[in-house]
Amino acid sequence: MPSAFAQQPLYTHNNTGNLELTVAGAAHLAQLPLRCMQQEFPYKTGVVFSDSSLVTNPRNYHPAFYGCFDWHSSVHGHWMLVRLLKSFSALPQNQEIRTKLSQNLTAAHIQEEQQLFSNRENKGFERIYGWSWLLQLQRELLTWNDPLGKELAANVQPLATQFSRAYIDFLSRLMYPIRVGEHTNLAFGLRLAWDYAETVKDTALQTAIRQAATRFYAADKDCPASWEPGGYDFLSPCLEEADLMWRILPKQEYQVWVKAFLPDLFKKDTHIFKVALVKDYTDGKLVHLNGLNLSRAWCLYGIARHSTENKQAILQMANEHLEAAIPHVASGDYAGEHWLASFAVYALTTENN
């Protein structure tokens, strides 16, 4: 990060009480995906090798999203950099970001990415998490009023369309919700996919999501928040569901539903969710808990904005999680640095979602 930004605060409190990213903070966080988005190794693949053609460097079958340790982290790293370009015209890495996005997100690269997902053994690769972040990336590109944004959105759209159709098919066959604190959490995936579908007016995808969310979650009560967190969680099953449902239910119905679902969240001076502790930032699984603090913050911000009671206590809880997590995003270890900046930016810009 340029020295002019080195001593400036990474965030401020805005007039609603939320934490807000500064230019210095954006420049600080942008370094992390920039450092790894074209770094091929170390790499963790999740593909099924149906034949020897995939026994090759990841870049040969993931020419767009081969960096940052795994496919989904690369995707949301690209999303994060687009979000920062749109939000901060004075970002010092502006040109570097534009160059790397142009190099990675070519039409030819996206076509090659599509081939893997068309493979019978890999049609469920990166379902649900990676699919959802790709849709969120495309949403960010489509709402970027810039010639580069329009070019890249046209390149990425075929893969977004492929995932939209795959999502609709998957949800029609899914019998039970997936209530976990890691990548396959259904509520988190649905909220990202919903925001994309709403933006592009993909009514078929919206209908599929609304039907699934209603089927799986509308009757839920008394979420067992005391069971959280699990040791590897980076998502809160209770909070992700609550943050999804304000998108699905009419406003008044949501007030009734969320109070029945998380009644302790609406008690005075609530401390239902306490900041998660991380003892080892070099362990790829244990550092998930720092991501949990960030994701809890964005959920709590969303719930507070769409609730009529206890807003200040919920907002305070969000800020506590965010302020505890931000100093450890750039920990110096690749286990967290390859992905945590995206979560921090998503949380710090959540009011724009």
Secondary structure, DSSP 8 states (H G I E B T S, - for coil): --GGGTTS-SEEE-TTS-EEE-HHHHHHHHHHHHHHTT---S-------SSGGGSS-HHHH-SSS--SSSHHHHHHHHHHHHHHHHH-TT-TTHHHHHHHHHHHS-HHHHHHHHHHHHSGGGTTTTTTHHHHHHHHHHHHHHT--SHHHHHHHHHHHHHHHHHHHHHHHHHHH--S----SSTT-HHHHHHHHHHHHHHHT-HHHHHHHHHHHHHHHTT--S--GGG---TT-SS-HHHHHHHHHHHHS-HHHHHHHHHHHSGGGGSTT--SS-----S-TTSTTTTHHHHHHHHHHHHHHHHHHT-SS-HHHHHHHHHHHHHHHGGGTS-S-HHHHTTHHHHHHHHHTGGG-
